[in-house]
Amino acid sequence: MTRAVKYILHIALVGIFLGCDTESNIEPRDTNFFVKYYGESGNQFGTEVKALIDGYIIVGSSDSSGVNSDIFVVRTDLQGNELWNNTFGRDANDVGQAIAETATGFVVVGNSENSLGNMDMLVLTIDASGTEMNRRVLGDPSFNDEAVEVIVTQSDNIMIAGASSNTAILPDGAGGTFDFYFPQLQSDLTPVPNWTGRYGFSGEDRAVSVRQKADGDFIFLGTTDKDQPEGSDKAQSNMILFQVTQQGLPNTSDVTFGTSENESASGVANTSDGGFLLVGSSVSENTSKIFLSRVRQDNSVVGNYVISTIKGRVSGESVYESQGGGYIVIGDVSTNTGTNIYMTRTTNEGAVLWERTFGNSGDNKAGGVLQLEDGSYIFTGSITLDNQSKICLIKTNVNGDLQPL
């Protein structure tokens, strides 16, 4: 039997808020639980959290200027207390997507609107105090070039997963709308020589996540609408896993994952046996469910799982292999009263052990989830407080219940 609990964070846990315009009044009033909020005036949205030796770092976006949005980065201590925050960007809208730790600080990737109204990839390096050290803009201003994730490679380079509408670069991509785009940079943000970083088919192909394998090659997860073989029971849109060598050559023996519904990819997590967990959503006209796949180190499929819940339309955003077996998944659940953050733990076969929702009657959005060494889970996202969205950092115990401080 599954256990379902909803946490009404706005009233039951953090009390009544007087406003959300300063740091002091977006801190939770109830300090008994690890429920933290970060932001300024306007709206802030959290997309990814990384655990550090001495705390956490979160990347997201902020529209506190009242004109355009900026990339927003928050650094905290182990108790979630804010140490600093900083905003980055250009003259128009900038959206923070992902962050990774480097030898000298952090690399941040986001998407930045250019003067033509298209999106460029924006890559920043910052030091441990949040001061910008370097930046690079990637892409052709006449096209949309969008980043989703970043990792630091075994050789200390920077690898980005994303998509580009400049499909004419690839002969097979000509006439499509987007191709997979995965630029690789050196630590000084100069491009790695002879690295093409593009792959795709004749339709829409978007990479959302990347990992480096033990042998040095890379695997990318994305969404594609490439044609399926005759007789396939897959729908038009599917999750796809493809491998790229250290020299940048795609292995065309890619693997697609899907059902008779349309699938879209969200993220990848490493497994203890050297394989990978893939998470996304299975969507039809009336329903949306979490879609999970587990693959071995050689990319062969262990199993595909559709997670069922009675809570509403659920999308999968982030996944992590849970200590003791099974998976922890975070996403969004939509109901008649809005959107809440959804969290579930499943067995190795995708059966739900328990599920939780976090939020209130507004629109709340899940970001990334991690499991810490003590077995607790921590995730980021955004929760609506007094008609403004604030970045949240929430820790639960192994059963998904709020973690006391």
C-alpha positions as CSV (number, residue, x, y, z in Angstrom):
1,M,0.0,0.0,0.0
2,T,1.3,3.4,-0.9
3,R,1.3,6.4,1.5
4,A,0.2,9.8,0.2
5,V,0.8,13.0,2.1
6,K,0.4,16.6,1.0
7,Y,2.3,19.4,2.7
8,I,0.7,22.8,2.6
9,L,3.9,24.8,3.0
10,H,2.4,28.2,2.8
11,I,0.3,28.0,6.0
12,A,0.8,24.8,7.9
13,L,4.6,24.9,8.0
14,V,5.8,28.4,7.4
15,G,3.1,30.6,8.8
16,I,1.7,33.8,7.4
17,F,4.0,35.9,5.2
18,L,3.7,39.6,5.1
19,G,5.4,40.0,1.7
20,C,8.2,38.7,-0.4
21,D,10.3,41.8,-1.2
22,T,13.3,41.3,1.1
23,E,15.4,38.5,2.3
24,S,14.2,38.7,5.9
25,N,10.6,38.0,5.2
26,I,11.0,35.1,2.8
27,E,12.7,33.0,5.5
28,P,10.3,30.4,7.0
29,R,8.7,31.4,10.3
30,D,8.6,27.8,11.5
31,T,12.3,26.7,11.9
32,N,11.5,23.2,13.0
33,F,11.9,21.8,9.5
34,F,14.4,22.1,6.6
35,V,12.1,24.3,4.4
36,K,14.0,27.3,3.0
37,Y,13.1,30.0,0.6
38,Y,15.4,32.4,-1.4
39,G,14.7,35.4,-3.5
40,E,14.2,39.1,-3.9
41,S,11.2,41.1,-5.1
42,G,9.5,39.6,-8.1
43,N,9.7,35.9,-9.0
44,Q,12.5,33.4,-8.6
45,F,12.6,29.9,-9.9
46,G,15.0,27.1,-8.9
47,T,16.1,24.5,-11.6
48,E,19.0,22.6,-10.1
49,V,20.7,22.0,-6.7
50,K,24.2,20.5,-6.1
51,A,25.5,19.3,-2.8
52,L,28.9,20.7,-1.7
53,I,31.2,19.7,1.2
54,D,30.0,22.7,3.2
55,G,26.5,23.3,1.8
56,Y,24.5,23.6,-1.4
57,I,24.4,25.7,-4.5
58,I,21.2,26.4,-6.5
59,V,20.8,27.8,-10.0
60,G,17.6,29.3,-11.4
61,S,16.2,32.6,-12.6
62,S,14.9,35.9,-11.2
63,D,12.8,38.7,-12.6
64,S,13.4,41.0,-9.6
65,S,14.4,43.8,-11.9
66,G,10.8,44.1,-13.1
67,V,11.9,44.3,-16.7
68,N,13.8,41.1,-17.7
69,S,14.8,37.9,-16.1
70,D,18.4,37.1,-15.0
71,I,20.3,33.9,-14.1
72,F,20.1,33.6,-10.3
73,V,22.6,31.6,-8.2
74,V,22.3,31.0,-4.4
75,R,24.9,29.5,-2.1
76,T,24.0,28.1,1.3
77,D,25.5,26.4,4.3
78,L,24.6,22.9,5.3
79,Q,21.6,24.2,7.2
80,G,20.3,25.9,4.1
81,N,21.1,29.4,5.4
82,E,22.0,31.7,2.5
83,L,25.6,32.8,2.3
84,W,25.3,34.8,-0.9
85,N,23.3,35.2,-4.1
86,N,24.1,36.8,-7.4
87,T,22.5,37.5,-10.7
88,F,24.0,37.3,-14.2
89,G,23.0,38.0,-17.7
90,R,22.8,40.3,-20.7
91,D,20.4,43.1,-21.6
92,A,17.3,41.0,-22.2
93,N,15.9,37.8,-20.7
94,D,18.3,35.2,-19.2
95,V,17.3,31.9,-17.7
96,G,19.6,29.8,-15.5
97,Q,19.5,26.0,-16.3
98,A,22.4,24.1,-14.7
99,I,25.5,24.3,-12.6
100,A,28.6,22.2,-12.0
101,E,31.5,22.4,-9.7
102,T,35.0,23.1,-11.2
103,A,38.5,23.2,-9.8
104,T,38.2,27.0,-9.4
105,G,34.6,27.4,-8.5
106,F,31.5,26.7,-10.7
107,V,30.3,26.7,-14.3
108,V,26.8,27.9,-15.0
109,V,24.9,27.5,-18.2
110,G,21.7,29.3,-19.2
111,N,19.8,30.7,-22.2
112,S,20.1,34.4,-23.1
113,E,17.8,36.4,-25.4
114,N,19.8,38.2,-28.1
115,S,18.9,41.4,-30.0
116,L,17.1,39.4,-32.7
117,G,14.8,37.8,-30.1
118,N,16.5,34.4,-30.4
119,M,18.1,32.5,-27.6
120,D,21.9,31.9,-27.2
121,M,23.7,29.6,-24.8
122,L,25.3,31.6,-22.1
123,V,28.2,30.0,-20.2
124,L,29.7,31.6,-17.1
125,T,32.4,30.6,-14.7
126,I,32.2,32.0,-11.2
127,D,34.4,31.7,-8.1
128,A,33.4,30.3,-4.7
129,S,32.0,33.7,-3.6
130,G,29.8,34.1,-6.7
131,T,32.0,36.6,-8.6
132,E,31.9,36.1,-12.3
133,M,35.3,35.2,-13.8
134,N,34.6,34.5,-17.4
135,R,31.7,34.1,-19.9
136,R,31.1,32.9,-23.4
137,V,28.1,33.1,-25.7
138,L,27.5,30.1,-28.0
139,G,25.3,30.0,-31.1
140,D,24.3,31.9,-34.2
141,P,22.2,35.0,-33.4
142,S,19.9,34.1,-36.3
143,F,18.9,30.8,-34.6
144,N,17.8,29.5,-31.3
145,D,20.6,27.7,-29.4
146,E,19.4,26.4,-26.0
147,A,21.3,24.8,-23.1
148,V,19.8,22.4,-20.6
149,E,22.6,20.7,-18.6
150,V,26.3,21.0,-18.0
151,I,29.0,18.6,-16.6
152,V,32.7,18.8,-16.0
153,T,34.5,16.0,-17.9
154,Q,37.3,13.7,-16.8
155,S,39.7,16.0,-18.5
156,D,38.3,19.1,-16.8
157,N,36.5,20.3,-19.9
158,I,32.9,21.6,-19.9
159,M,30.2,19.6,-21.7
160,I,26.8,21.1,-22.4
161,A,23.6,19.3,-23.5
162,G,21.1,21.3,-25.5
163,A,19.5,21.9,-28.9
164,S,20.0,24.2,-31.9
165,S,17.5,25.4,-34.6
166,N,20.5,25.8,-37.0
167,T,19.8,22.4,-38.5
168,A,21.3,23.1,-41.9
169,I,24.8,22.4,-40.5
170,L,24.0,18.7,-40.5
171,P,23.0,17.2,-43.9
172,D,20.6,14.8,-42.2
173,G,19.1,17.6,-40.1
174,A,18.3,19.9,-43.1
175,G,14.7,20.9,-43.0
176,G,14.2,19.9,-39.3
177,T,13.3,22.3,-36.5
178,F,16.0,21.4,-33.9
179,D,19.1,19.2,-33.8
180,F,21.0,17.9,-30.7
181,Y,23.7,20.5,-29.9
182,F,26.4,19.6,-27.4
183,P,29.3,22.0,-27.4
184,Q,32.5,21.2,-25.4
185,L,34.7,23.9,-24.0
186,Q,38.0,24.0,-22.3
187,S,38.2,25.4,-18.8
188,D,39.0,28.9,-20.1
189,L,35.8,28.6,-22.2
190,T,37.5,28.3,-25.5
191,P,36.0,25.6,-27.8
192,V,37.6,22.2,-27.8
193,P,39.4,21.8,-31.2
194,N,37.7,19.6,-33.8
195,W,34.6,19.0,-31.7
196,T,31.5,19.4,-33.8
197,G,28.9,18.7,-31.1
198,R,25.9,18.2,-33.4
199,Y,23.7,15.3,-34.2
200,G,20.1,14.8,-35.4
201,F,17.5,13.7,-37.8
202,S,14.9,15.4,-40.1
203,G,12.5,16.5,-37.3
204,E,12.9,17.9,-33.8
205,D,15.7,16.6,-31.7
206,R,16.6,18.1,-28.3
207,A,19.2,16.9,-25.8
208,V,18.4,17.4,-22.1
209,S,21.1,15.6,-20.2
210,V,24.7,14.2,-20.5
211,R,26.9,11.9,-18.5
212,Q,30.4,10.6,-19.1
213,K,31.0,6.9,-19.0
214,A,33.9,5.2,-17.3
215,D,35.6,4.6,-20.7
216,G,35.5,8.4,-21.5
217,D,32.7,8.3,-24.0
218,F,29.5,10.4,-23.4
219,I,25.9,9.4,-23.4
220,F,23.1,12.0,-24.1
221,L,19.4,11.8,-23.3
222,G,17.0,13.7,-25.4
223,T,13.6,13.8,-27.1
224,T,13.2,13.0,-30.8
225,D,10.4,12.6,-33.3
226,K,12.5,10.6,-35.7
227,D,10.6,8.0,-37.7
228,Q,10.2,4.7,-36.0
229,P,10.6,1.3,-37.9
230,E,7.5,0.0,-39.6
231,G,5.4,-2.0,-37.2
232,S,6.7,-0.1,-34.1
233,D,4.1,0.5,-31.4
234,K,5.9,3.7,-30.3
235,A,4.2,7.1,-30.8
236,Q,5.8,9.9,-32.8
237,S,7.7,11.5,-29.9
238,N,10.1,9.4,-27.9
239,M,13.0,9.6,-25.5
240,I,16.4,8.8,-27.1
241,L,19.8,7.8,-25.7
242,F,22.8,8.2,-28.0
243,Q,26.5,7.8,-27.4
244,V,29.3,10.1,-28.5
245,T,33.0,9.1,-28.5
246,Q,35.7,11.2,-26.8
247,Q,36.6,12.5,-30.3
248,G,33.0,13.7,-30.8
249,L,31.7,11.0,-33.2
250,P,28.1,10.0,-32.6
251,N,27.4,6.3,-32.4
252,T,24.4,5.9,-34.7
253,S,23.2,2.8,-32.7
254,D,21.0,5.0,-30.6
255,V,18.2,3.6,-28.5
256,T,14.7,5.0,-28.3
257,F,12.3,4.6,-25.4
258,G,8.6,5.0,-25.6
259,T,5.0,3.7,-25.6
260,S,1.9,4.3,-27.7
261,E,1.8,7.7,-26.0
262,N,4.2,10.6,-26.7
263,E,7.3,10.7,-24.4
264,S,9.5,13.6,-23.5
265,A,12.9,13.4,-21.7
266,S,13.9,15.3,-18.6
267,G,17.1,13.9,-17.0
268,V,19.7,11.2,-16.3
269,A,21.1,9.8,-13.1
270,N,24.0,7.3,-12.6
271,T,23.3,3.9,-11.1
272,S,25.6,2.0,-8.7
273,D,26.3,-0.7,-11.4
274,G,27.7,1.8,-13.9
275,G,24.4,2.2,-15.8
276,F,21.9,5.0,-16.0
277,L,18.4,6.0,-15.0
278,L,16.4,8.0,-17.5
279,V,13.3,10.0,-16.6
280,G,10.7,11.9,-18.5
281,S,7.0,12.0,-19.1
282,S,4.4,10.0,-21.1
283,V,1.8,12.3,-22.3
284,S,-1.6,11.9,-24.1
285,E,-4.4,14.3,-24.6
286,N,-6.0,13.6,-21.2
287,T,-3.1,12.1,-19.0
288,S,0.5,12.6,-18.1
289,K,2.6,10.0,-16.3
290,I,6.2,9.7,-15.2
291,F,8.2,7.5,-17.6
292,L,11.3,5.7,-16.3
293,S,13.9,3.6,-18.0
294,R,17.0,1.9,-16.7
295,V,19.9,0.9,-18.9
296,R,23.1,-0.9,-18.4
297,Q,26.6,0.4,-19.0
298,D,26.4,-0.8,-22.6
299,N,23.1,1.1,-23.1
300,S,21.1,-2.1,-23.2
301,V,17.7,-1.8,-21.5
302,V,17.0,-3.3,-18.1
303,G,13.4,-2.1,-18.1
304,N,10.9,0.6,-18.9
305,Y,8.3,1.8,-16.3
306,V,5.3,4.0,-16.4
307,I,4.5,5.3,-12.9
308,S,0.8,5.5,-12.2
309,T,-0.8,7.8,-9.6
310,I,-4.3,8.9,-8.8
311,K,-3.2,12.4,-7.9
312,G,-3.5,14.0,-11.4
313,R,-1.4,14.7,-14.4
314,V,2.2,14.1,-13.3
315,S,5.4,14.9,-15.2
316,G,8.9,13.5,-14.3
317,E,11.6,16.1,-13.9
318,S,14.5,14.5,-12.0
319,V,15.5,11.0,-10.8
320,Y,18.1,9.5,-8.4
321,E,18.9,5.9,-7.4
322,S,17.8,5.4,-3.8
323,Q,20.0,3.9,-1.2
324,G,18.7,0.4,-0.4
325,G,17.2,0.0,-3.9
326,G,14.6,1.7,-6.0
327,Y,14.4,5.2,-7.3
328,I,13.4,8.6,-6.0
329,V,11.6,10.8,-8.6
330,I,10.5,14.4,-8.5
331,G,8.2,16.2,-10.8
332,D,5.0,18.3,-11.1
333,V,1.4,17.2,-10.5
334,S,-1.4,19.3,-12.1
335,T,-4.9,19.4,-10.5
336,N,-7.9,21.7,-10.8
337,T,-6.4,24.1,-8.2
338,G,-2.9,24.5,-9.6
339,T,0.4,22.7,-9.8
340,N,2.3,21.1,-6.9
341,I,5.7,19.5,-6.5
342,Y,5.4,15.7,-6.7
343,M,7.8,13.2,-5.1
344,T,7.7,9.4,-5.1
345,R,9.9,6.5,-4.2
346,T,9.5,3.3,-6.3
347,T,10.8,-0.2,-6.4
348,N,13.4,-1.3,-8.9
349,E,10.5,-2.3,-11.1
350,G,8.8,1.1,-10.9
351,A,6.0,0.2,-8.4
352,V,5.2,3.2,-6.1
353,L,6.2,2.7,-2.4
354,W,5.1,6.2,-1.3
355,E,4.3,9.5,-2.8
356,R,4.2,13.1,-1.5
357,T,3.2,16.5,-2.8
358,F,4.5,19.9,-1.7
359,G,3.0,23.3,-2.3
360,N,-0.2,25.3,-2.0
361,S,-3.0,26.4,-4.2
362,G,-0.7,28.3,-6.5
363,D,1.6,27.1,-9.3
364,N,4.6,25.3,-7.8
365,K,7.4,23.8,-9.9
366,A,9.9,21.0,-9.2
367,G,13.6,21.3,-10.0
368,G,16.3,18.7,-9.2
369,V,16.5,16.1,-6.5
370,L,19.5,14.4,-4.7
371,Q,20.0,11.8,-2.0
372,L,22.5,12.7,0.7
373,E,24.9,10.4,2.4
374,D,22.7,10.1,5.5
375,G,19.9,8.8,3.3
376,S,17.8,12.0,3.3
377,Y,16.5,13.7,0.1
378,I,16.9,17.3,-0.8
379,F,15.3,19.1,-3.7
380,T,14.9,22.5,-5.2
381,G,12.1,24.2,-7.2
382,S,9.8,27.1,-6.7
383,I,6.7,27.6,-4.5
384,T,4.2,30.5,-4.8
385,L,4.1,32.7,-1.7
386,D,1.8,35.7,-1.6
387,N,1.4,35.7,-5.4
388,Q,5.2,35.5,-6.0
389,S,7.3,32.5,-6.8
390,K,10.3,31.8,-4.6
391,I,13.1,29.3,-4.9
392,C,12.7,26.6,-2.3
393,L,15.2,24.1,-0.8
394,I,13.4,21.3,1.0
395,K,14.9,18.3,2.8
396,T,12.9,15.1,3.7
397,N,13.8,11.9,5.5
398,V,14.0,8.5,3.8
399,N,10.2,8.2,3.9
400,G,9.6,11.6,2.2
401,D,8.5,13.3,5.4
402,L,9.8,16.8,6.2
403,Q,13.3,16.7,7.8
404,P,13.4,18.3,11.3
405,L,16.4,20.6,11.8
